[in-house]
Amino acid sequence: MGKSGMQMGKGKVEETLGKATGNERMKAEGKAEQAEGKVRESADKARDAMKRRSH
């Protein structure tokens, strides 16, 4: 699991804790963390695809 996977996992935990405790800010931060992880994952995939095309 790379940084993006860890980031998405951390975000999911944070979102779940926010839901469980009624903490809307924590819930929102968790969702944002997950989104950031997904963006990072997409960027990593694009970079890998470009590397494969150039070789």
N, C-alpha and C positions, 0 to 999 in steps of 0.2 A: 504494500500500500504506500503510495507516494504522498507527497504533501497535500495534494488535492483531496485524496481519500480521507486523510486524517482530518482535514479541515471540515469536510462534509460531515464526518462522524461527530466531531466536536460540536458542530452546529446543531446536529440532530439532538444530541444530549442536552445542549443548552435550551433548545426549543421545548423539549419534553419537560425539563425542569421548570421552565417558565409556565407551561400549561398547568403542571401539577400544583404549583404554588400560587398561581393566579398573577404572576409577575409578567405583565405585558411587555415591559422593556426587555427582559431576558428572552422572552419568546421571540420578539422582533430581532434581537441581536443574533439569536440562533439561526433564524431564517436567512439573515444577511450573511452569516458565516457559511451557510450551505451554498448560497448563491455564488459567493466568492470562490468556493471550492469548485463549483461546476464550471465557472469561467476559467479557472486555472487548468482544470482538466481538459477543457476544449482547446485552450492554447497549447497545452502539452501535446495533444493529439495532432493538431495542425503542424506543430514544429516537427514531430516525428514523421508525418506524411511528407513534409518538404525534404527532410533528410533522405527518406527512401527514394524520392524522385530524383534527387541530385546525384545519387550513387549509381 
